[in-house]
């Protein structure tokens, strides 16, 4: 694990290598005179990410999650964070009508589809006491944020085209969290919990107020495809977008594209 940072009068940026990816922390509108406090809060945010990795990594043999999956630990022996995440996974499973189901994964329960967003949200919470116009924690494209780049502005994030990741498919205004899942970067790594087969949906994006649930719902929508819009439309405050391999897109009733480059 490592991190790098840059700073200026108006912003602060840090890269954190953790959870098998690079997570970026960006602050906007801060006061350079509060540098000590800023560094302390960003350090706390980075620590939250590192702790999540130590607890939930499926690649680390001695992480509590790995030990739980092997049967070396019981649910009464795991850290409280594991119980919190598993409870959130149960809620996400209900909300997604079973399309998100960490208990259907090979090798035992695997909350990876939710925990990255959950960890990014915990990191963002460490920054909310700072005097900022806004902050962003970007966990490899799953983004938790508050405020905006300037007072009175909201953050806008681009969703890449699955067939050409250097180009944008659309731009969305963040309600606090934007998560994207699919097969265009990592191949068919998502499993349909009802059939056990790999999914072929290319890209699914969910926007909502909280990244842990948005992350899980994006995973579910990537598995379900356009048929999953039913459970998205049934939820308050969460909206979804699916881009298929053909380039066709389907969005939930309230998903607002600030800029649509798909047509």
Rosetta silent file (secondary structure, phi, psi, omega in degrees, C-alpha in Angstrom):
SEQUENCE: XXXXXXXXXXXXXXXXXXXXXXXXXXXXXXXXXXXXXXXXXXXXXXXXXXXXXXXXXXXXXXXXXXXXXXXXXXXXXXXXXXXXXXXXXXXXXXXXXXXXXXXXXXXXXXXXXXXXXXXXXXXXXXXXXXXXXXXXXXXXXXXXXXXXXXXXXXXXXXXXXXXXXXXXXXXXXXXXXXXXXXXXXXXXXXXXXXXXXXXXXXXXXXXXXXXXXXXXXXXXXXXXXXXXXXXXXXXXXXXXXXXXXXXXXXXXXXXXXXXXXXX
SCORE:     score description
SCORE:     0.000 S_00000001
   1 L     0.000  135.580  178.872    0.000    0.000    0.000 S_00000001
   2 E  -150.889  167.628  178.438    1.292    3.448   -0.875 S_00000001
   3 E  -149.020  152.427  173.904    0.040    6.937   -1.528 S_00000001
   4 E  -132.885  155.867 -177.573    1.068   10.110   -3.340 S_00000001
   5 E  -147.580  155.365  171.152   -0.385   13.585   -3.046 S_00000001
   6 E  -136.316  157.321 -179.956   -0.349   17.054   -4.569 S_00000001
   7 E  -150.201  156.638  176.515   -1.874   20.251   -3.232 S_00000001
   8 L  -149.521 -176.127 -177.643   -2.600   23.846   -4.202 S_00000001
   9 L   -61.850  -34.052 -171.727   -4.535   26.806   -2.852 S_00000001
  10 L  -106.342   -8.508 -174.937   -7.822   25.463   -4.206 S_00000001
  11 E  -154.915  166.638  178.159   -7.465   21.700   -4.135 S_00000001
  12 E  -143.558  137.149 -178.516   -5.794   18.659   -2.662 S_00000001
  13 E  -135.457  135.173  173.884   -5.216   15.306   -4.347 S_00000001
  14 E  -138.283  136.860  172.102   -3.961   11.989   -3.016 S_00000001
  15 E  -101.392  132.722  179.729   -3.620    8.586   -4.703 S_00000001
  16 E  -123.517  119.435  176.395   -3.941    5.552   -2.454 S_00000001
  17 E   -89.513  107.289 -174.597   -2.939    2.108   -3.693 S_00000001
  18 E  -161.943  155.882  177.889   -5.207   -0.225   -1.770 S_00000001
  19 L    59.556   30.846  176.798   -7.852   -2.940   -2.322 S_00000001
  20 L    75.221   14.870 -178.518   -6.138   -4.030   -5.524 S_00000001
  21 E  -153.936 -177.979  174.271   -6.621   -0.677   -7.234 S_00000001
  22 E  -105.722  122.156  176.933   -5.819    3.046   -6.993 S_00000001
  23 E  -107.794  129.191 -177.170   -8.337    5.102   -5.032 S_00000001
  24 E  -105.814  143.886  176.451   -8.099    8.870   -5.402 S_00000001
  25 E  -120.457  122.141 -179.036   -9.081   11.508   -2.848 S_00000001
  26 E  -127.819  130.340  177.279   -9.750   15.033   -4.130 S_00000001
  27 E  -112.777  145.691 -177.881  -10.705   18.086   -2.093 S_00000001
  28 E  -129.935  139.577  173.207  -12.094   21.316   -3.545 S_00000001
  29 L    74.657   17.936 -179.514  -12.327   24.830   -2.185 S_00000001
  30 L   -77.407  164.143  178.219  -10.219   24.237    0.910 S_00000001
  31 L   -96.806  119.925 -177.693   -8.248   26.860    2.813 S_00000001
  32 H   -60.065  -21.704  179.786   -4.496   26.342    2.482 S_00000001
  33 H   -70.033  -17.422 -179.226   -4.062   27.715    6.030 S_00000001
  34 H   -98.273   31.975 -172.921   -5.757   24.576    7.368 S_00000001
  35 H   -60.081  -40.189 -178.067   -3.171   22.238    5.869 S_00000001
  36 H   -62.595  -44.984  179.207   -2.448   20.382    9.126 S_00000001
  37 H   -65.837  -40.745  179.362   -6.134   19.634    9.691 S_00000001
  38 H   -59.877  -48.992 -179.443   -6.569   18.699    6.030 S_00000001
  39 H   -60.692  -39.947 -179.255   -3.676   16.224    6.119 S_00000001
  40 H   -62.454  -42.804 -179.217   -5.000   14.712    9.341 S_00000001
  41 H   -70.625  -39.272  177.754   -8.455   14.117    7.811 S_00000001
  42 H   -66.540  -38.429  174.743   -7.061   12.733    4.556 S_00000001
  43 H   -59.165  -41.433  178.976   -4.813   10.413    6.577 S_00000001
  44 H   -65.424  -37.706  177.153   -7.906    9.206    8.440 S_00000001
  45 H   -64.774  -43.291  177.972   -9.689    8.634    5.117 S_00000001
  46 H   -63.332  -40.381  178.833   -6.731    6.635    3.811 S_00000001
  47 H   -62.318  -37.870  177.861   -6.642    4.600    7.027 S_00000001
  48 H   -61.485  -38.737  177.789  -10.339    3.741    6.583 S_00000001
  49 H   -68.174  -42.470 -179.957   -9.550    2.356    3.138 S_00000001
  50 H   -64.969  -40.337  179.202   -6.572    0.376    4.405 S_00000001
  51 H   -64.769  -38.914  177.219   -8.583   -1.101    7.265 S_00000001
  52 H   -61.971  -40.129  178.627  -11.292   -2.192    4.846 S_00000001
  53 H   -64.361  -43.437 -179.088   -8.660   -3.935    2.744 S_00000001
  54 H   -64.397  -32.172 -176.991   -7.201   -5.719    5.775 S_00000001
  55 H   -85.319  -40.628 -167.361  -10.638   -6.951    6.844 S_00000001
  56 H  -108.614   -1.079 -178.802  -12.307   -7.795    3.543 S_00000001
  57 L   -62.041  129.538  173.507   -9.561   -8.819    1.125 S_00000001
  58 L   -87.496   -4.723  179.342  -10.243  -12.219   -0.430 S_00000001
  59 L   -94.138  -18.008  179.500   -6.593  -12.299   -1.570 S_00000001
  60 L   -96.712  116.296 -171.681   -5.129  -12.097    1.929 S_00000001
  61 L   -61.276  -28.644 -175.697   -5.334  -15.517    3.539 S_00000001
  62 L  -101.948    9.734  174.983   -5.496  -14.149    7.091 S_00000001
  63 L   -67.257  149.074  178.557   -8.072  -11.429    6.551 S_00000001
  64 H   -54.390  -37.618  179.483  -11.196  -11.956    8.689 S_00000001
  65 H   -66.053  -44.408  178.705  -13.302  -12.405    5.554 S_00000001
  66 H   -60.908  -41.533  179.498  -10.974  -15.074    4.143 S_00000001
  67 H   -67.089  -36.302  175.963  -10.971  -16.880    7.475 S_00000001
  68 H   -64.563  -42.562 -178.930  -14.791  -16.666    7.634 S_00000001
  69 H   -64.695  -32.744  178.828  -15.056  -18.105    4.119 S_00000001
  70 H   -81.500  -14.864 -175.981  -12.790  -21.021    5.103 S_00000001
  71 L    90.881    8.686  178.005  -14.699  -21.658    8.310 S_00000001
  72 L   -75.876  -23.055  176.316  -11.785  -20.637   10.554 S_00000001
  73 L  -124.733  149.130  172.396  -13.934  -17.895   12.102 S_00000001
  74 L  -101.625  170.790 -179.181  -17.612  -17.837   12.990 S_00000001
  75 L   -64.207  -23.419  178.823  -19.889  -14.817   12.727 S_00000001
  76 L   -80.695   -8.292 -177.231  -19.564  -14.228   16.480 S_00000001
  77 L  -106.986  -11.513 -175.780  -15.776  -13.918   16.092 S_00000001
  78 L   -79.944  159.517  175.481  -15.455  -11.544   13.142 S_00000001
  79 L   -60.479  156.624 -179.643  -14.963   -7.756   13.497 S_00000001
  80 H   -58.610  -31.568 -179.712  -18.069   -5.601   13.722 S_00000001
  81 H   -60.228  -36.033  178.782  -17.329   -4.229   10.242 S_00000001
  82 H   -64.761  -43.924  178.866  -17.964   -7.667    8.736 S_00000001
  83 H   -63.775  -39.528  178.724  -21.369   -7.883   10.398 S_00000001
  84 H   -62.573  -45.068 -178.739  -22.192   -4.352    9.197 S_00000001
  85 H   -68.198  -41.796  179.441  -21.256   -5.156    5.609 S_00000001
  86 H   -64.943  -35.397  175.417  -23.090   -8.479    5.580 S_00000001
  87 H   -65.187  -40.467  176.710  -26.193   -6.742    6.919 S_00000001
  88 H   -64.783  -35.175  177.727  -25.865   -4.158    4.113 S_00000001
  89 H   -65.606  -39.072  177.098  -25.502   -7.034    1.640 S_00000001
  90 H   -62.540  -41.800  177.647  -28.757   -8.562    2.867 S_00000001
  91 H   -63.608  -41.743  179.611  -30.488   -5.217    2.351 S_00000001
  92 H   -67.090  -35.643  177.763  -28.983   -4.926   -1.137 S_00000001
  93 H   -63.453  -42.727  177.487  -30.078   -8.480   -1.965 S_00000001
  94 H   -65.226  -44.743 -177.140  -33.655   -7.590   -1.023 S_00000001
  95 H   -63.420  -33.232 -178.057  -33.531   -4.273   -2.890 S_00000001
  96 L   -92.812    8.149 -179.603  -32.212   -5.962   -6.041 S_00000001
  97 L    56.625   35.961  175.153  -34.746   -8.797   -5.856 S_00000001
  98 L    90.063   -4.262 -179.089  -31.920  -11.292   -5.494 S_00000001
  99 L   -72.632  -25.550  170.026  -29.788  -10.140   -8.441 S_00000001
 100 L  -103.943  114.438 -175.849  -27.072   -9.082   -6.002 S_00000001
 101 L  -146.211   90.331 -179.424  -26.287  -12.117   -3.867 S_00000001
 102 H   -61.911  -19.251 -179.626  -22.836  -12.433   -2.253 S_00000001
 103 H   -81.481   -5.194  179.546  -23.856  -15.817   -0.804 S_00000001
 104 H   -95.794   -0.444 -175.397  -24.138  -17.305   -4.309 S_00000001
 105 L   -79.748  148.007  176.617  -20.464  -16.772   -5.140 S_00000001
 106 L   -62.223  141.922  176.222  -18.013  -19.687   -5.416 S_00000001
 107 L    89.105    0.287 -179.138  -15.856  -20.184   -2.332 S_00000001
 108 L   111.046  177.840 -175.898  -18.272  -18.712    0.161 S_00000001
 109 L   -56.939  133.329 -178.491  -19.788  -15.311    0.846 S_00000001
 110 L  -137.559   99.092 -177.767  -18.057  -12.554   -1.130 S_00000001
 111 L   -85.759   18.705 -175.996  -19.266   -8.961   -0.506 S_00000001
 112 H   -53.081  -35.607 -177.889  -16.746   -7.456   -2.967 S_00000001
 113 H   -67.029  -11.014  177.243  -19.566   -5.993   -5.055 S_00000001
 114 H  -117.522  -31.576 -164.967  -20.566   -3.760   -2.153 S_00000001
 115 H   -71.108  -28.897  178.454  -17.529   -3.355    0.060 S_00000001
 116 H   -64.759  -43.987  176.400  -15.469   -1.096   -2.207 S_00000001
 117 H   -66.017  -40.015  177.511  -18.268    1.453   -2.267 S_00000001
 118 H   -60.094  -43.792 -179.811  -18.861    0.999    1.461 S_00000001
 119 H   -66.628  -41.372  178.378  -15.165    1.668    2.150 S_00000001
 120 H   -63.218  -36.866  178.110  -15.100    4.739   -0.092 S_00000001
 121 H   -65.850  -40.442  177.263  -18.147    6.095    1.747 S_00000001
 122 H   -63.857  -39.054  177.521  -16.393    5.585    5.096 S_00000001
 123 H   -64.362  -42.773  179.938  -13.357    7.427    3.751 S_00000001
 124 H   -61.704  -36.592 -179.526  -15.540   10.291    2.541 S_00000001
 125 H   -60.185  -29.213  179.454  -17.110   10.613    6.009 S_00000001
 126 L   -70.847  -12.683 -176.084  -13.654   11.455    7.409 S_00000001
 127 L  -102.524   -6.765 -171.388  -13.566   14.547    5.169 S_00000001
 128 L   -74.237  -13.101  176.735  -16.959   16.039    5.994 S_00000001
 129 L   -84.436   -7.630 -179.712  -15.649   18.085    8.906 S_00000001
 130 L   -79.685  153.530  178.005  -13.364   20.117    6.635 S_00000001
 131 L   -85.394   87.791 -174.529  -14.325   23.548    5.333 S_00000001
 132 L  -128.827  159.120  167.288  -14.660   22.567    1.665 S_00000001
 133 L   -81.359  -25.985  178.434  -16.905   23.232   -1.280 S_00000001
 134 E  -178.242  167.763  177.927  -16.732   19.511   -2.014 S_00000001
 135 E  -148.958  152.345 -179.192  -14.765   16.264   -1.921 S_00000001
 136 E  -135.053  131.710  167.747  -14.529   13.136   -4.066 S_00000001
 137 E  -115.593  113.591 -174.973  -13.353    9.621   -3.249 S_00000001
 138 E  -107.818  105.808 -178.610  -12.987    7.731   -6.534 S_00000001
 139 E   -98.256   78.466  178.594  -12.602    3.979   -6.049 S_00000001
 140 L    55.302   43.799  177.383  -11.678    2.914   -9.584 S_00000001
 141 L    98.968  -11.930  171.528  -14.753    4.544  -11.089 S_00000001
 142 E   -96.931  116.865 -162.173  -17.111    4.046   -8.148 S_00000001
 143 E  -120.838  123.774  171.519  -17.414    7.573   -6.787 S_00000001
 144 E  -106.676  137.270 -177.020  -18.577    8.952   -3.438 S_00000001
 145 E  -152.422  161.537  166.099  -18.817   12.739   -3.158 S_00000001
 146 E  -140.590  153.411  179.785  -20.355   15.678   -1.366 S_00000001
 147 E    69.673 -141.660 -178.645  -20.728   19.280   -2.479 S_00000001
 148 L  -163.025 -178.844 -177.890  -19.092   20.309   -5.729 S_00000001
 149 L   -66.730  -19.058  177.326  -16.019   21.863   -7.330 S_00000001
 150 L  -151.578  163.572 -178.279  -17.248   25.299   -6.262 S_00000001
 151 L   -58.042  132.784  178.313  -19.959   26.701   -4.018 S_00000001
 152 L    82.025   -0.532  179.214  -23.416   26.066   -5.434 S_00000001
 153 L  -109.615  147.815  173.291  -22.167   23.543   -8.006 S_00000001
 154 L  -103.231  153.419  176.306  -22.650   19.786   -8.053 S_00000001
 155 L   -71.335  142.809  172.728  -20.066   17.328   -9.288 S_00000001
 156 E  -121.795  135.369 -177.300  -20.568   15.876  -12.758 S_00000001
 157 E  -126.724  144.404  178.470  -18.959   12.602  -13.771 S_00000001
 158 E   -90.296  144.310  172.139  -18.543   10.922  -17.119 S_00000001
 159 E  -104.883  123.813 -174.053  -19.537    7.342  -17.886 S_00000001
 160 E   -75.916  155.751  174.177  -17.137    5.817  -20.405 S_00000001
 161 E   -75.086  128.481 -178.401  -18.201    4.058  -23.563 S_00000001
 162 L   -62.396  -31.334 -178.401  -17.760    0.299  -23.103 S_00000001
 163 L   -86.240   -7.773 -178.721  -16.568   -0.125  -26.684 S_00000001
 164 E  -156.807   80.459 -170.500  -14.102    2.767  -26.440 S_00000001
 165 E   -62.386   -8.389  175.402  -13.057    3.517  -22.822 S_00000001
 166 E   -87.661   -2.198  179.221  -11.200    6.688  -23.809 S_00000001
 167 E  -117.933  156.041 -179.762  -14.510    8.239  -24.875 S_00000001
 168 E   -94.945  141.251  171.769  -17.568    9.190  -22.826 S_00000001
 169 E   -86.425  -36.516 -178.306  -21.011    7.705  -23.264 S_00000001
 170 E  -167.213  172.036  176.045  -22.687   10.354  -21.125 S_00000001
 171 E  -125.534  134.241  179.799  -22.266   12.780  -18.231 S_00000001
 172 E  -124.552  150.032  174.560  -24.325   12.548  -15.032 S_00000001
 173 E   -90.048  128.282 -173.341  -24.740   14.888  -12.091 S_00000001
 174 L   -78.136  129.572  170.590  -23.863   13.120   -8.861 S_00000001
 175 L   -88.452    8.120 -177.838  -26.496   12.877   -6.103 S_00000001
 176 L   134.958  -31.260 -179.090  -23.697   11.666   -3.806 S_00000001
 177 E  -150.468  137.400  174.160  -22.685    8.365   -5.394 S_00000001
 178 E  -136.032  122.843 -178.455  -22.145    7.042   -8.918 S_00000001
 179 E  -127.776  139.621  178.336  -21.118    3.402   -9.455 S_00000001
 180 E  -127.652  135.317  178.215  -20.447    1.509  -12.680 S_00000001
 181 E  -135.461  157.652  177.802  -20.104   -2.238  -13.121 S_00000001
 182 E   163.316 -171.924 -173.728  -19.832   -4.502  -16.154 S_00000001
 183 L  -106.044   -1.330 -172.066  -17.770   -6.833  -18.274 S_00000001
 184 L   -73.876  -19.778  178.802  -15.998   -4.415  -20.604 S_00000001
 185 L  -101.268  -42.186 -172.569  -12.908   -4.044  -18.383 S_00000001
 186 L  -112.232    7.931 -178.759  -12.563   -7.353  -16.536 S_00000001
 187 L    76.133 -168.268 -175.338  -14.431   -9.770  -18.800 S_00000001
 188 L   -79.334   72.451 -179.172  -17.247  -12.013  -17.633 S_00000001
 189 L   -95.904   -5.614 -178.538  -16.444  -11.924  -13.904 S_00000001
 190 L   -96.693  139.767 -174.351  -20.053  -11.398  -12.817 S_00000001
 191 E  -116.933  131.194  174.285  -22.252  -14.419  -12.045 S_00000001
 192 L   -69.375  116.275 -175.723  -26.015  -14.681  -12.382 S_00000001
 193 L   -68.487  -17.162 -179.411  -27.097  -15.894   -8.912 S_00000001
 194 L   -87.833  -26.315 -177.281  -30.143  -17.662  -10.354 S_00000001
 195 L  -117.194  -18.790 -175.417  -28.312  -19.689  -13.024 S_00000001
 196 L    77.841    5.066 -178.238  -24.673  -19.710  -11.912 S_00000001
 197 L   -96.354  156.063  177.058  -23.655  -18.533  -15.392 S_00000001
 198 E   -69.810  147.845 -179.930  -21.482  -15.551  -16.324 S_00000001
 199 L   -90.512  160.650  179.998  -23.326  -12.440  -17.444 S_00000001
 200 L  -120.028    4.791  176.517  -22.860  -10.673  -20.772 S_00000001
 201 L   -63.140  137.021 -172.357  -24.135   -7.170  -19.943 S_00000001
 202 L   -83.483  -47.566 -174.700  -21.445   -4.665  -20.894 S_00000001
 203 E  -151.946  136.046  175.597  -22.001   -1.702  -18.557 S_00000001
 204 E  -137.555  132.647 -179.451  -24.400   -0.696  -15.800 S_00000001
 205 E  -123.676  135.817  175.565  -24.336    2.572  -13.838 S_00000001
 206 E  -126.046  133.075  175.703  -26.334    3.445  -10.721 S_00000001
 207 E  -115.922  139.351 -179.868  -26.545    6.905   -9.160 S_00000001
 208 E  -172.864 -172.423 -174.268  -27.883    7.522   -5.671 S_00000001
 209 L   -80.729  -18.327 -172.930  -27.126    9.016   -2.263 S_00000001
 210 L  -138.375  131.236 -168.459  -24.872    6.251   -0.854 S_00000001
 211 H   -76.339  -31.828  179.373  -22.068    4.403   -2.634 S_00000001
 212 H   -57.325  -50.725  179.406  -22.181    1.045   -0.849 S_00000001
 213 H   -69.181  -40.693  178.407  -25.738    0.366   -2.043 S_00000001
 214 H   -59.723  -39.917  178.064  -25.143    2.032   -5.428 S_00000001
 215 H   -61.292  -47.606  179.345  -22.123   -0.243   -5.943 S_00000001
 216 H   -64.236  -41.525 -179.853  -24.177   -3.348   -5.127 S_00000001
 217 H   -67.737  -34.830  176.234  -27.071   -2.228   -7.313 S_00000001
 218 H   -64.931  -39.903  175.107  -24.725   -1.542  -10.235 S_00000001
 219 H   -61.128  -46.239  179.663  -23.399   -5.081   -9.866 S_00000001
 220 H   -61.770  -42.383 -178.060  -26.970   -6.411   -9.779 S_00000001
 221 H   -69.427  -33.773  176.125  -27.990   -4.348  -12.803 S_00000001
 222 H   -65.512  -33.697  177.916  -24.942   -5.515  -14.734 S_00000001
 223 H   -75.386  -45.943 -174.992  -26.033   -9.101  -14.056 S_00000001
 224 H   -76.742  -29.646 -174.359  -29.745   -8.562  -14.741 S_00000001
 225 H    72.040 -158.850 -177.276  -29.358   -6.233  -17.726 S_00000001
 226 H   -55.182  -25.918  178.252  -32.362   -4.164  -18.863 S_00000001
 227 H   -63.308  -20.646 -179.835  -34.691   -6.534  -17.005 S_00000001
 228 H   -77.274   -6.717 -179.360  -33.258   -5.102  -13.783 S_00000001
 229 H   -63.602  -20.954  177.616  -34.797   -1.697  -14.380 S_00000001
 230 H   -63.065  -45.881 -179.724  -37.864   -2.949  -12.542 S_00000001
 231 H   -74.778  -27.591  175.165  -36.091   -3.144   -9.192 S_00000001
 232 H   -67.110  -47.218 -179.136  -34.291    0.148   -9.835 S_00000001
 233 H   -63.549  -24.014 -179.320  -37.559    1.956  -10.592 S_00000001
 234 L   -79.602  -11.329 -176.841  -39.046    0.515   -7.404 S_00000001
 235 L   -97.178  140.794  173.577  -36.358    2.169   -5.254 S_00000001
 236 L   -79.423  137.688  169.683  -36.453    5.732   -4.009 S_00000001
 237 L    76.028    2.581  177.843  -33.455    7.963   -4.770 S_00000001
 238 L  -122.648  134.932 -179.036  -31.582    5.437   -6.961 S_00000001
 239 E  -131.129  154.977 -173.972  -31.504    5.499  -10.762 S_00000001
 240 E  -136.138  158.529  178.394  -29.827    3.227  -13.315 S_00000001
 241 E  -141.659  129.517  175.330  -28.425    3.069  -16.843 S_00000001
 242 E  -116.241  131.601  173.045  -27.514   -0.049  -18.861 S_00000001
 243 E  -114.401  120.757 -177.543  -25.380    0.073  -22.013 S_00000001
 244 L   -89.393  169.714 -177.116  -25.491   -3.122  -24.050 S_00000001
 245 L   -60.747  -28.148 -179.784  -22.825   -4.537  -26.359 S_00000001
 246 L   -75.974   -9.751 -174.352  -24.743   -3.211  -29.373 S_00000001
 247 L    94.796  -10.967  176.526  -24.489    0.339  -28.014 S_00000001
 248 L   -66.516  143.594  178.305  -28.191    0.401  -27.173 S_00000001
 249 E  -127.929  150.978  177.276  -28.955    1.909  -23.792 S_00000001
 250 E  -132.427  135.071 -179.572  -31.824    1.624  -21.350 S_00000001
 251 E  -129.946  156.688  176.567  -32.306    3.916  -18.360 S_00000001
 252 L   -71.498  168.463 -171.852  -34.622    4.073  -15.394 S_00000001
 253 L   -59.187  -36.292 -174.426  -37.421    6.604  -15.342 S_00000001
 254 L  -103.272    6.681 -178.881  -35.542    9.203  -13.294 S_00000001
 255 L   -72.922  116.029 -175.204  -31.998    8.772  -14.616 S_00000001
 256 L  -104.318  118.926  176.910  -31.054   12.229  -15.880 S_00000001
 257 E   -89.621  115.290  176.416  -28.311   12.529  -18.457 S_00000001
 258 E   -65.496  -40.007  175.896  -26.674   15.942  -18.214 S_00000001
 259 E  -140.383  122.630 -176.938  -25.007   15.219  -21.527 S_00000001
 260 E  -106.734  112.252  178.613  -26.050   12.269  -23.695 S_00000001
 261 L  -107.721   11.714 -176.386  -23.403   11.077  -26.174 S_00000001
 262 L   -84.248  -31.746 -176.238  -25.049    7.704  -26.773 S_00000001
 263 L   -76.496    0.000    0.000  -27.498    8.709  -29.515 S_00000001
